[in-house]
Amino acid sequence: MDLVVKPNGIASYGDRTYRCAIGRGGFVSDKTEGDGASPVGRYRLIRALYRADRMGPPKTHLTLTPIAETDGWCDDPADTAYNTQVTLPYPASCEKLARDDRLYNIIVVTDHNNDPVVPGVGSAIFVHVADGADYAPTEGCIAFSETDLREILGQWVPGDDRFVIGVA
């Protein structure tokens, strides 16, 4: 079953419809680092991370790991660790996963630009928790309410289900 995200911030999964946030730059088929857009395509959800210091784990068949204070994600296209999880402090530009806000209380890692990783084609394309009731745009990720994200993860079948951004 596909989780299909449309440009209007509506996603469908099975017989359910969900509101979601998309990248501030809309959808693009030629994703580049820092463009703020969500990459069009069909992706697998690889694994999930969560803030064990703030909540219980979501129910999921994905590999699930607590986020540590030292977890980061490299977003520097010139670095050999680009688009991979790293331990902070790290010498290149990175995003901190243990954020002060709640956006990364749950992070689902997609397989966008991971096999092989191509410098500059976008990093940290996650599914995560939306920014408040207004679903503020993301930097390229897709975000759902925590309740909806937990529901989706509880039904997700790795290997069978696909995460589809802007593709019919």
Backbone hydrogen bonds in HBPLUS format (Angstrom, degrees):
<---DONOR---> <-ACCEPTOR-->    atom                        ^
c    i                          cat <-CA-CA->   ^        H-A-AA   ^      H-
h    n   atom  resd res      DA  || num        DHA   H-A  angle D-A-AA Bond
n    s   type  num  typ     dist DA aas  dist angle  dist       angle   num
A0162-ARG N   A0001-MET O   3.24 MM 161  6.62 145.5  2.37 132.0 140.2     1
A0003-LEU N   A0162-ARG O   2.84 MM 159  6.24 162.5  1.87 165.9 172.0     2
A0164-VAL N   A0003-LEU O   2.81 MM 161  5.85 172.3  1.82 154.9 157.3     3
A0004-VAL N   A0012-SER O   2.85 MM   8  5.27 152.6  1.92 158.9 160.0     4
A0012-SER N   A0004-VAL O   2.85 MM   8  5.27 148.9  1.94 141.7 150.8     5
A0005-VAL N   A0164-VAL O   2.77 MM 159  6.07 164.5  1.80 165.7 170.6     6
A0166-GLY N   A0005-VAL O   2.92 MM 161  5.93 169.8  1.93 162.9 166.4     7
A0006-LYS N   A0010-ILE O   2.91 MM   4  5.55 164.6  1.93 155.8 160.9     8
A0009-GLY N   A0006-LYS O   3.06 MM   3  5.85 152.4  2.14 131.5 131.9     9
A0020-CYS N   A0009-GLY O   2.82 MM  11  4.94 153.4  1.89 142.0 139.3    10
A0011-ALA N   A0018-TYR O   2.77 MM   7  5.06 164.6  1.79 153.6 157.9    11
A0018-TYR N   A0011-ALA O   2.71 MM   7  5.06 163.3  1.73 153.0 157.3    12
A0013-TYR N   A0016-ARG O   2.99 MM   3  5.40 159.3  2.03 147.1 152.6    13
A0016-ARG N   A0013-TYR O   3.10 MM   3  5.40 163.3  2.13 126.9 128.9    14
A0021-ALA N   A0143-ALA O   2.75 MM 122  4.93 156.5  1.81 141.9 150.2    15
A0143-ALA N   A0021-ALA O   3.04 MM 122  4.93 157.9  2.09 131.9 137.8    16
A0138-THR N   A0022-ILE O   2.93 MM 116  5.72 162.6  1.96 127.9 133.7    17
A0026-GLY N   A0023-GLY O   2.89 MM   3  5.20 156.3  1.95 121.4 121.1    18
A0024-ARG N   A0138-THR O   2.91 MM 114  5.69 151.5  1.99 154.0 148.1    19
A0025-GLY N   A0036-GLY O   2.82 MM  11  4.98 160.7  1.86 126.3 121.6    20
A0038-SER N   A0026-GLY O   2.82 MM  12  6.13 165.9  1.84 167.1 166.3    21
A0028-VAL N   A0038-SER O   3.03 MM  10  6.26 152.8  2.11 152.4 155.6    22
A0040-VAL N   A0028-VAL O   2.82 MM  12  5.70 169.6  1.83 148.0 149.9    23
A0035-ASP N   A0032-THR O   3.24 MM   3  5.82 162.4  2.27 140.4 137.7    24
A0033-GLU N   A0120-GLY O   2.92 MM  87  5.01 148.1  2.02 125.7 127.6    25
A0041-GLY N   A0165-ILE O   2.99 MM 124  5.33 155.6  2.05 139.1 144.4    26
A0165-ILE N   A0041-GLY O   2.84 MM 124  5.33 168.1  1.85 163.6 166.3    27
A0043-TYR N   A0163-PHE O   2.70 MM 120  4.93 165.0  1.72 146.6 152.0    28
A0163-PHE N   A0043-TYR O   2.72 MM 120  4.93 177.1  1.72 155.7 156.3    29
A0111-ASP N   A0044-ARG O   3.06 MM  67  5.57 130.8  2.31 153.2 158.3    30
A0046-ILE N   A0109-VAL O   2.73 MM  63  5.50 156.7  1.79 160.1 167.7    31
A0109-VAL N   A0047-ARG O   2.85 MM  62  5.48 156.9  1.90 159.0 166.4    32
A0048-ALA N   A0063-THR O   2.84 MM  15  6.15 171.1  1.85 171.5 173.9    33
A0065-THR N   A0048-ALA O   3.00 MM  17  6.45 149.4  2.09 143.3 152.5    34
A0049-LEU N   A0107-ILE O   2.76 MM  58  5.10 157.0  1.81 152.0 158.8    35
A0107-ILE N   A0049-LEU O   2.87 MM  58  5.10 165.1  1.89 145.3 147.9    36
A0050-TYR N   A0065-THR O   3.06 MM  15  6.49 142.2  2.21 144.5 151.5    37
A0067-ILE N   A0050-TYR O   2.74 MM  17  5.52 149.7  1.83 149.7 149.8    38
A0051-ARG N   A0105-ASN O   2.89 MM  54  4.97 145.9  2.01 140.7 141.8    39
A0054-ARG N   A0051-ARG O   2.96 MM   3  5.44 161.9  2.00 114.6 120.6    40
A0055-MET N   A0051-ARG O   3.07 MM   4  6.22 139.2  2.24 151.5 163.8    41
A0071-ASP N   A0068-ALA O   3.05 MM   3  5.37 167.9  2.07 118.8 119.4    42
A0088-LEU N   A0070-THR O   2.59 MM  18  4.71 168.2  1.60 144.6 149.0    43
A0097-LEU N   A0071-ASP O   3.05 MM  26  5.60 172.9  2.06 138.3 139.3    44
A0072-GLY N   A0086-VAL O   2.87 MM  14  5.07 149.5  1.96 156.7 152.7    45
A0086-VAL N   A0072-GLY O   2.84 MM  14  5.07 162.1  1.87 125.8 131.4    46
A0073-TRP N   A0095-GLU O   2.84 MM  22  5.08 139.1  2.01 138.0 150.6    47
A0095-GLU N   A0073-TRP O   2.82 MM  22  5.08 159.3  1.86 138.6 143.9    48
A0074-CYS N   A0084-THR O   2.99 MM  10  5.76 157.0  2.05 170.0 164.0    49
A0083-ASN N   A0074-CYS O   2.91 MM   9  5.39 151.9  1.99 143.2 144.5    50
A0075-ASP N   A0093-SER O   3.03 MM  18  5.80 158.9  2.07 132.9 139.7    51
A0079-ASP N   A0076-ASP O   2.93 MM   3  5.51 166.5  1.95 124.2 128.8    52
A0082-TYR N   A0079-ASP O   3.16 MM   3  5.41 158.5  2.21 115.4 116.1    53
A0084-THR N   A0081-ALA O   3.03 MM   3  5.57 118.5  2.43 156.0 148.9    54
A0105-ASN N   A0102-ARG O   3.02 MM   3  5.18 158.0  2.07 118.9 116.5    55
A0129-VAL N   A0103-LEU O   3.03 MM  26  4.71 144.9  2.16 156.3 151.0    56
A0108-VAL N   A0127-VAL O   2.73 MM  19  4.91 148.7  1.83 150.6 158.2    57
A0127-VAL N   A0108-VAL O   2.93 MM  19  4.91 148.7  2.03 136.6 146.2    58
A0121-VAL N   A0118-VAL O   3.24 MM   3  5.85 162.9  2.27 145.0 143.3    59
A0142-ILE N   A0126-PHE O   3.14 MM  16  6.59 159.7  2.18 156.8 162.6    60
A0128-HIS N   A0142-ILE O   3.06 MM  14  6.58 150.6  2.15 145.9 155.1    61
A0144-PHE N   A0128-HIS O   2.98 MM  16  6.45 148.6  2.08 162.3 164.7    62
A0130-ALA N   A0144-PHE O   2.68 MM  14  4.90 149.8  1.77 130.4 132.3    63
A0135-TYR N   A0132-GLY O   3.25 MM   3  5.71 166.6  2.27 112.7 116.8    64
A0149-LEU N   A0145-SER O   2.85 MM   4  6.07 165.3  1.87 160.3 164.9    65
A0150-ARG N   A0146-GLU O   2.92 MM   4  6.06 160.5  1.95 150.7 155.6    66
A0151-GLU N   A0147-THR O   3.03 MM   4  6.28 154.2  2.10 143.8 151.3    67
A0152-ILE N   A0148-ASP O   2.88 MM   4  6.16 164.0  1.90 155.7 159.3    68
A0153-LEU N   A0149-LEU O   2.92 MM   4  6.09 169.1  1.93 152.6 155.8    69
A0154-GLY N   A0150-ARG O   2.95 MM   4  6.08 149.3  2.05 144.2 152.4    70
A0155-GLN N   A0152-ILE O   3.08 MM   3  5.36 143.0  2.22 105.2 115.6    71
A0156-TRP N   A0152-ILE O   2.98 MM   4  6.03 126.7  2.27 146.5 161.9    72
A0160-ASP N   A0157-VAL O   3.08 MM   3  5.61 154.9  2.15 131.3 139.1    73
A0161-ASP N   A0157-VAL O   2.95 MM   4  5.51 176.4  1.95 163.1 163.6    74
